[in-house]
Amino acid sequence: MPPSLHTVIRRMALRPVAGIPGSATPGRGGVLDAVVRWVAVSELADPTPYLEGGELLLTTGMRMEGDQTQYVARLVARGVAGLGFGVGVSHEEVPPALVSAADEAGLPLLEVPRETPFIAIGKAVSELLAAEQYEEITRAFAAQGRLTRAALRPAGMHAVIDRLAREVGGWAALLEESGEVRHATRGASTDAVVAELTRLRAPEGATREGEGTAHATGDTTPAGWGAGRAGPLPASLALSGPGEHIVVQPLGGGARPRGFFAVGAEEPFSPVTHTVINAAGSLLTLAMEQGRTQLEAVRRTRSAVLELLLGGAKEQARAVLRPLGGRLPEEPLAVLAADADALESLEPHAFAALLGDDGTPQGTAGSLAVALVAAAVAEKAALEADGPVGVSLPCGYAPESLHGALAQARRALEAARSGWAPATALEAATGRKNGRGRVVRFGDLAGQGLLGLLDQAAVQAFAAALLAPLTAYGAKPDLVGSLRAYLDSNGHWDAAAQRLGVHRHTLRYRMKRVTELLGRDLDDPGVRAELWLALQATRR
């Protein structure tokens, strides 16, 4: 910070004559601790229009006569640090009226000896300010160096947060894009930060009651960073409240923030502290981007390993995975299929990669997340996924077995997406579902019969086309209902007629009409099977 009035007095051997109580000592919040931001020289009766506040004003009192109460009051109101009076020019001593007014107003009044040029005081203050600026820059560079060394530690981003808290003499926290606290130092006021981020995510017009104020600064990012947010996100947020000052900055190199960091302290942040905070933000963003780049490289490698496995090159796949410290699950294994968004939630629990619509591994841009996991823990891993999951039957690494299991998992995923999903054993025991959907095992589909194994959209289209002549015939007589009763009774006329509540001759007439409309022989077992399948599909 700029030099104090006490420093200038000591440096230039000035003599305090008024406005400094005897109990006022440096370092205890007295008037001598006031900072001197510049030196100004003026002989005007009212120099305040040319002052900003914080100056040490120097004068020889050329026009100073009579009561000086108003003169001193104007200086105090403007916020000058002190008044230096040069004796030996127009006054041999400091005018008593000025001394009295300064004492009454509490304005530090200093006697400047004749042999001390005003310009010397200006040069001294300028040198002190330059030295302070150099010291601030030095402190900022030193702090940046310590933050950089922290960023190189294994803890990475967490170490930067810990170091930043020490540099500002307060606390720091790292938050996810969602606002969830990822890491925070002791005493962090993360509740206030999360509340403010939640308010900014709210639709335009929504408000949150609470103490303190928030100020947005810097450039802004495009809208859409948070659900329901109609306006842009400021590049920096400043929150202030009783005894605490907080700065929040987004992280990430793109338009959408990938996280946030916050820092707080009891005192307002100085320019040097802001420089340190900005440096920490750059390091955290760099670490985040490097982490994402590394993750994408690992995912591309896993996709290549999956491609080798599907091609039958199991040993080559193990060799590629080994330098990454990864391992393939032991047989028997199961294949999990989920939406691509679930990849991140599956990765900690299984060997996971992305698969494209064409069934080939896609590195980092696939449409399907595929995971290989030991069959014994497949269901548990599936419950960790953020979304619906399909689980195959146990399989091995043989290409035909793996391809078959992948097809099973995809079919089970389609059922999970449609909402069909019996409670799994683990769900029943824990009362728990996974993130956004249910877990469907292929074995459950097989237990529902042949129809459960078929593509439902294709079955529905087939049924509609096959039964169209009957549905178009009209509601009377009900040929579709009659056909269903006939097939459900395995072709027994009396049983079917009794189920419909009609005479068997009426049913015979209707079946003759069905045969004519469909152009198919109902005595053909294959025709009966197709019609039964179509009728079953219409019941779903």
FENGIDA-V587869 format. One record per residue. RES is the residue in one small letter. OMEGA is omega in whole degrees, -180 to 180 (* if undefined). Layout:
RES_OMEGA, RES_OMEGA
//
This chain:
m_-180, p_-179, p_179, s_177, l_179, h_179, t_-180, v_179, i_-178, r_-177, r_-175, m_178, a_177, l_-178, r_176, p_-179, v_-179, a_174, g_-179, i_-180, p_-178, g_-179, s_-177, a_179, t_-179, p_176, g_-179, r_177, g_-180, g_-178, v_179, l_178, d_179, a_-178, v_178, v_-177, r_178, w_176, v_179, a_179, v_-179, s_175, e_-179, l_176, a_177, d_-179, p_-172, t_178, p_-177, y_-180, l_178, e_-174, g_-179, g_-179, e_164, l_-177, l_180, l_179, t_173, t_177, g_-177, m_-178, r_-173, m_178, e_175, g_-176, d_-177, q_-177, t_-178, q_178, y_-180, v_-179, a_179, r_179, l_179, v_180, a_180, r_176, g_178, v_-179, a_-179, g_180, l_177, g_-177, f_-180, g_-179, v_177, g_178, v_177, s_179, h_179, e_177, e_180, v_-179, p_180, p_179, a_179, l_178, v_-179, s_-179, a_-180, a_178, d_-178, e_-177, a_-179, g_178, l_178, p_-180, l_-174, l_175, e_179, v_-178, p_-179, r_-177, e_179, t_180, p_177, f_-178, i_178, a_177, i_178, g_178, k_-179, a_179, v_178, s_178, e_178, l_178, l_179, a_179, a_179, e_178, q_178, y_179, e_178, e_178, i_179, t_179, r_180, a_179, f_179, a_178, a_177, q_177, g_179, r_177, l_179, t_178, r_177, a_-179, a_-179, l_179, r_179, p_-179, a_175, g_-174, m_179, h_180, a_177, v_178, i_180, d_-180, r_-179, l_179, a_179, r_-178, e_-178, v_-179, g_-179, g_-179, w_178, a_-178, a_177, l_-177, l_175, e_177, e_-180, s_-176, g_179, e_-178, v_180, r_179, h_180, a_176, t_-177, r_177, g_-178, a_179, s_-176, t_179, d_180, a_-180, v_-180, v_179, a_-180, e_177, l_177, t_178, r_180, l_178, r_-176, a_177, p_-179, e_179, g_179, a_-178, t_178, r_178, e_177, g_-179, e_176, g_-180, t_179, a_179, h_178, a_-179, t_174, g_177, d_-179, t_178, t_-178, p_179, a_177, g_-179, w_-178, g_-179, a_175, g_-177, r_-178, a_-177, g_-179, p_177, l_178, p_179, a_178, s_177, l_176, a_179, l_179, s_179, g_-180, p_175, g_179, e_178, h_-173, i_172, v_179, v_179, q_176, p_180, l_177, g_-177, g_-177, g_-180, a_-178, r_-180, p_178, r_179, g_-180, f_166, f_-178, a_178, v_-177, g_178, a_-179, e_-177, e_175, p_-177, f_177, s_176, p_178, v_180, t_177, h_177, t_179, v_179, i_179, n_177, a_178, a_178, g_178, s_180, l_180, l_177, t_179, l_179, a_179, m_-180, e_178, q_179, g_179, r_178, t_178, q_-180, l_179, e_177, a_178, v_180, r_177, r_178, t_179, r_177, s_177, a_177, v_178, l_179, e_177, l_-180, l_180, l_177, g_177, g_-178, a_-175, k_-178, e_177, q_179, a_178, r_-179, a_178, v_-175, l_-173, r_-180, p_179, l_-178, g_-179, g_179, r_174, l_179, p_179, e_175, e_-5, p_-180, l_178, a_178, v_175, l_176, a_-180, a_175, d_-177, a_-179, d_-178, a_-176, l_-176, e_-179, s_179, l_-173, e_-179, p_-171, h_-176, a_170, f_-172, a_179, a_180, l_-180, l_-180, g_179, d_-179, d_177, g_179, t_179, p_-172, q_176, g_-177, t_-176, a_-179, g_-180, s_-176, l_175, a_-180, v_-179, a_174, l_-176, v_177, a_-174, a_-176, a_-177, v_-176, a_-177, e_179, k_178, a_-179, a_-179, l_179, e_-176, a_178, d_-180, g_179, p_-176, v_171, g_-176, v_-179, s_169, l_177, p_-178, c_176, g_-179, y_176, a_-174, p_-178, e_179, s_-178, l_177, h_179, g_180, a_178, l_177, a_178, q_-179, a_179, r_179, r_178, a_178, l_178, e_178, a_179, a_179, r_-178, s_180, g_178, w_-179, a_173, p_179, a_178, t_-179, a_-179, l_177, e_179, a_-178, a_-175, t_-176, g_-172, r_171, k_175, n_-167, g_-174, r_-177, g_-179, r_176, v_178, v_176, r_-180, f_178, g_177, d_178, l_179, a_179, g_178, q_178, g_-176, l_-176, l_-180, g_-179, l_-176, l_176, d_-172, q_179, a_180, a_180, v_180, q_179, a_178, f_-178, a_-179, a_-180, a_-176, l_-175, l_-177, a_180, p_-179, l_-180, t_179, a_-176, y_-180, g_-177, a_-178, k_-6, p_-179, d_-177, l_180, v_178, g_179, s_178, l_179, r_178, a_-180, y_-180, l_179, d_179, s_177, n_176, g_178, h_-174, w_-176, d_-179, a_-180, a_180, a_179, q_179, r_-180, l_-177, g_179, v_177, h_-177, r_178, h_176, t_179, l_179, r_179, y_-179, r_-180, m_176, k_179, r_177, v_180, t_-179, e_-178, l_-178, l_-176, g_-178, r_-179, d_-178, l_177, d_179, d_-179, p_180, g_178, v_179, r_-179, a_179, e_-180, l_178, w_179, l_180, a_180, l_178, q_-180, a_180, t_178, r_-176, r_*
//
